[in-house]
Structure formats: C-alpha cells, structure tokens
Amino acid sequence: MRARDKAAVSALRSTLAALDNAEAVPVSEAELRGVALELSPAGAGTTEAARRELSEREVIHVVRAEAGERLEAAARLTAPAHADRAARLRAEADVLLGFLDGPEPA
C-alpha cells in the first residue's frame, strides 16, 4: 500500500477497530456489578478477557457494514461544501469492497 493513500489507511484502521470490537466478549450485567472491592482480583492481566474468534462470514459482514456506513454517509452529504468529504467516504468504501471482491488468495 502506498504511504500516501490516506483513504485506504483511514478505511483499514477503522475497519480493524470494528473487527476488534466485534471480537470482544459480551459482559453480563452481573459481571459489571462485580464483587466486593476486597475480594476483587488484582495484578497484571486480571482485567483481560478471552476474545472470540470471528468466522470468515462474520468478518465479511463487518467489512460490508463498514463500507455501507461510508456509502450512506456520503449519500447524506449533498451540499457542495461537503463534496470532498463525500468523495473521500466513497473512496474508503471502494477500498473495503475491493478487499471483498478482489482476487481469491492462492
């Protein structure tokens, strides 16, 4: 990837963050309330939780959703003053869809 391809970098960074969020394990309300402070675990790594592994279908769904959000936002930006932002959002969506519709890995 070219170092100056800002649309691709922006799209990939936010999509990686969305995938990271999708891997998070939901926390129940009971777990949020926790236990008494003196019984709570302490130390390095005690707040770490196992991540779930996304299937290929789930990854594709997240990437398509990210591209769709950009296309919807670009469609709402109809004022001439926002033409640059809309074009950038469309370019980011094209980058993401290009990964989905690109050649199959060997």
Disulfide bonds with the S-S distance in Angstrom:
none
